[in-house]
Amino acid sequence: MDCKNGDLEKVKSPKHIKDFVKELVQEINMIAFGEPKLHHFATHNKDAAGFSLVQLIETSSITGHFVDKNGDCYIDIFSCKDFDVEVAKKVVNKFFSPKKIKITYLNRQA
């Protein structure tokens, strides 16, 4: 999901981002493997600086980057288990209130 202009206060909050991914895991019926990993990256580049997230799940991972400057969020859910994309979108809206969300969904088959 590419999310445009989310709430800056929420996008910059490590606690809020961790709360988001924990609720997302529950709402899309996944099982978290350990705690989410979160680190603030790209402090040398004001256009890219922000928190990056990795949450391992039993069927793969959820990753994201949350841009400090403009509130943009880039969230990827990779899973071998099916999940409801609309439910994931609702959780993103609830936590970050972006002005626009672009969803790219791939149904992978080996």
Buried (B, 14 or more C-beta within 10 A) or exposed (E): BBBEBBBBEBBBBBEBBBBBBBEBBEBBEBEBEEEBEBEEEBEEEEEBBBBBBBBBBEBBBBBBBBBBBEBBBBBBBEBEEEBEBEEBBEBBEEBBBBEEBEEEEEEEEE
